[in-house]
Amino acid sequence: MVGQGTGGNVLAAICSFFIPGLGQLVQGRIFPALLFFVITGTGYFFWVLIIPAVIAGIVHLWSIIDAARYTGRV
């Protein structure tokens, strides 16, 4: 079983650092990967409006933490 802090989770967190949602995709979680990617991408696209960019930054950080802390199904 892959647990928190394993090499796979570290790799997933690094992937999510560069592309939001990629870490979840590496872990085989397609829906969260798409959700993180779309929300973050849309927020960064509208960066000039400031609020979407702040929300995108928070969701991007959440994507990294989620990939690092994922424990899988029991």
C-alpha positions in Angstrom: 0.0 0.0 0.0 1.3 3.4 -0.9 1.1 5.7 2.1 1.8 9.4 2.8 5.4 10.4 2.4 6.3 7.6 0.0 8.3 8.2 -3.1 5.2 8.0 -5.3 3.6 10.8 -3.3 6.7 12.9 -3.4 6.9 12.5 -7.2 3.2 13.3 -7.5 3.6 16.5 -5.4 6.5 17.6 -7.6 4.4 17.0 -10.7 1.6 19.0 -9.2 4.0 21.8 -8.5 4.8 22.2 -12.2 1.3 21.4 -13.6 -1.7 21.5 -11.2 -3.5 18.1 -11.3 -0.6 16.2 -12.9 0.2 14.6 -9.5 -3.3 13.3 -9.1 -3.2 12.0 -12.7 0.1 10.2 -11.9 -1.8 8.6 -8.9 -4.6 7.5 -11.2 -7.2 9.9 -9.9 -8.6 11.4 -13.1 -11.5 13.5 -11.8 -9.5 15.4 -9.2 -6.8 15.9 -11.8 -9.2 17.5 -14.2 -10.8 19.6 -11.5 -7.5 21.0 -10.2 -6.2 21.6 -13.7 -9.4 23.4 -14.9 -9.9 25.6 -11.8 -6.3 26.6 -11.6 -5.9 27.1 -15.3 -9.0 29.3 -15.5 -7.9 31.3 -12.5 -4.4 31.9 -13.9 -5.9 32.8 -17.3 -7.9 35.6 -15.7 -4.9 36.8 -13.6 -5.6 40.4 -14.4 -8.8 40.3 -12.3 -6.6 39.5 -9.2 -9.3 37.5 -7.3 -9.3 34.5 -9.7 -5.5 34.5 -9.6 -5.5 34.4 -5.8 -8.1 31.5 -5.8 -6.0 29.7 -8.5 -2.9 30.1 -6.3 -4.7 28.6 -3.3 -6.1 25.7 -5.4 -2.6 25.1 -6.9 -1.2 24.8 -3.4 -4.1 22.6 -2.4 -3.3 20.4 -5.4 0.3 19.9 -4.3 -0.6 19.1 -0.7 -3.4 16.7 -1.8 -1.0 14.8 -4.0 1.6 14.6 -1.2 -0.9 13.4 1.4 -2.9 10.9 -0.7 -3.1 7.5 1.0 -5.2 5.6 -1.4 -8.2 3.5 -0.7 -8.2 1.2 2.3 
